[in-house]
Amino acid sequence: MKTLFLVRGVSNSGKTTVAKQLASVCLSADDYFTDAFGNYNFDVSKLETAHALCQARVLEYMDTEFNIAVHNTFTQLWEMQPYIDLAKEFDYKVVSIIVERRHEGMNSHNVPEETMKKQEARLRQNIKLR
């Protein structure tokens, strides 16, 4: 069965690393902010566009036989819903994975500590165990 992995976690937790281990197709909203040279140029005013593009790219792959991993923070359930809806439409099994930050890796996107604390609080409130 085709699987859609929704890889969740605060910024810099290692979502991208985990996603690359799970599937050959790995997509995220952050892809929009990464230029051809690998530089990350975040612009909060373009965040909605970045997420719309990520969803559109997932839709493009849904007709394939590939497993897909989407690695966004997904701190709230409504953020995952468009992907869950696509998975139902295209007969994908959905697996949600939360990545804990158990390493002392660098903050590759320079996300402020306060932002990561807010992400953590939202994620804690939106974990579904059953």
C-alpha atoms as one frame of an Amber mdcrd trajectory, in Angstrom:
protein
   0.000   0.000   0.000   1.153   3.507  -0.808   2.016   5.526   2.288   1.964
   9.240   3.001   4.238  10.055   5.927   3.465  13.319   7.719   6.679  14.106
   9.573   5.949  16.535  12.415   8.156  18.399  14.858   9.487  21.767  15.892
  11.985  23.539  13.683  15.435  21.938  13.677  14.215  18.664  15.171  15.475
  16.589  12.241  12.291  16.205  10.206  14.091  16.395   6.870  16.621  13.757
   7.877  13.864  11.376   8.986  11.761  12.045   5.877  14.667  11.141   3.597
  14.941   7.779   5.360  11.251   7.045   4.857  10.495   7.877   1.242  12.090
   8.713  -2.073   9.719  11.677  -2.496  10.260  14.237   0.293   8.495  17.584
   0.204   8.076  20.543   2.537   6.938  24.149   2.589  10.570  25.062   3.297
  11.461  23.935  -0.233   9.858  27.158  -1.460  12.342  29.241   0.528  15.460
  27.349  -0.579  17.162  28.747  -3.655  19.160  26.881  -6.323  22.330  27.300
  -4.256  20.812  25.748  -1.120  20.410  29.066   0.692  17.358  29.368   2.920
  15.561  32.707   2.496  12.480  32.654   4.718   9.817  35.313   4.231   6.798
  34.997   6.538   4.649  36.956   4.071   5.055  34.077   1.574   4.276  31.255
   4.010   0.749  30.669   2.709   2.093  30.407  -0.846   4.798  27.974   0.306
   2.234  25.664   1.915  -0.077  25.843  -1.117   2.822  24.887  -3.376   3.767
  21.995  -1.091   0.206  20.657  -1.240   0.165  21.034  -5.031   3.436  19.118
  -5.340   2.082  16.308  -3.147  -0.979  16.139  -5.400   1.312  15.751  -8.449
   2.894  12.654  -6.890  -0.363  11.078  -5.705  -0.932   9.387  -9.072   2.373
   7.537  -8.747   3.262   4.431  -6.793   5.751   6.347  -4.640   5.615   6.650
  -0.882   5.652  10.342  -0.004   7.029  12.094   3.081   5.942  15.643   3.879
   8.140  17.233   6.537   6.511  20.360   7.905   6.123  21.380  11.526   2.436
  20.307  11.462   1.912  21.628  14.985  -1.858  21.820  14.505  -4.247  19.235
  13.125  -5.779  21.559  10.543  -2.352  21.887   8.914  -2.336  18.155   8.167
  -5.953  17.932   6.991  -5.365  18.818   3.302  -2.796  16.017   3.090  -5.077
  13.555   4.876  -7.846  14.449   2.421  -5.523  13.852  -0.546  -4.447  10.524
   0.929  -8.068   9.368   1.180  -8.780  10.473  -2.371  -5.756   8.628  -3.785
  -5.875   5.589  -1.473  -2.744   6.329   0.550  -2.253   5.120   4.095  -1.367
   8.050   6.404   1.347   7.693   9.033   2.054  10.636  11.316   5.519  10.699
  12.853   6.672  13.167  15.497  10.396  13.859  15.552  11.836  14.799  18.917
  14.832  17.079  19.075  17.222  14.800  20.912  20.381  16.181  19.352  22.377
  19.347  19.629  22.382  20.086  15.926  22.724  23.553  14.526  19.747  25.802
  13.920  20.075  25.643  10.141  17.173  28.020   9.478  17.986  30.446  12.302
  14.534  30.036  13.844  14.217  32.123  17.002  14.025  30.164  20.257  10.707
  31.818  21.133   9.196  30.582  17.846  10.328  27.024  18.570   8.790  27.211
  22.061   5.456  28.258  20.516   5.691  25.413  18.000   6.347  22.965  20.829
   3.334  24.173  22.830   1.011  23.869  19.818   2.350  20.429  18.936   1.868
  19.140  22.484  -1.786  20.220  22.337  -2.384  18.478  19.005  -1.016  14.971
  19.469  -3.583  12.247  18.869  -2.633   8.983  20.561  -5.840   7.031  19.878
